[in-house]
Amino acid sequence: MSENVYTAAIPVAEMFVDRSYQRELDERRAHRMGATWDPRLVGVLDVADRGEEQSPRYAVVNGQHRWAAASHAGTTTHLAANVHTGLTVANEAALFRDIDQSTKKLTVWDRWKARRAAGDVVVTGIDAIAEGFGLKVTQSSGPNYIVCLSALEYCYGIDPQYLARTLEFVGDVWPGDAAGLKHGVVRALFEILWSESLPDTGRLADALSEVTPTQLHARAVESRKIHDGQHWQCTVRVIVEAYNRAGRGNIDPQTVLRAAS
């Protein structure tokens, strides 16, 4: 039988475990996981579609403890899963073995995809903001792609409206330049706009239009050799310095950093 795989949100109630190839469930572990249930940390299960004629329909190949924990928690109705079709029970057992031998810790992007598939409100909210500016949150590189997941989630958690303002600002100043959507620039500009420490955003836009995001990054790296702080904090310093050169009245970069979220 030929196998096809797709990703979908599968009802917890439509999953089951075939004990002919699955190991015994550790009930204490499943109950412990259910008691501290966090859908953001679930990741993606692997299930086999046994067909419409069977109920429950989906055999859990990888992730039985997460499925059991979701059942115990009772707050999650669907789980993100890679759905394998066209498998025999023997094929399922072989897949179980292969995954069990090669399973690695999920990456940040794997978790993000799983949360998106499960309808996580933070991920879908960020997606909606990005799409409003013709952008896509993804792990791929390109002029309209955003990959700085941690910066996006942090900024969204502080103020979704200012995340939107930040992405709009980046698009206005550096249209089509993917470097403007990297972590350091996005986080630095968010902090500047959110704190309202630089009162003239027109002057800020004019100042930054004279420098590329790549140049900002390079100058922030140099600044970090002199000043303490994370890369985004050094990027704030570089942006404030550019702002100061563009008109009257200087702002102390430290003032902006103290006002940051």
Summary of the structure (lengths in Angstrom):
residues: 261
radius of gyration: 23.6
end to end distance: 55.4
largest distance: 76.0
contacts: 792
relative contact order: 0.09
helix: 55%
strand: 12%
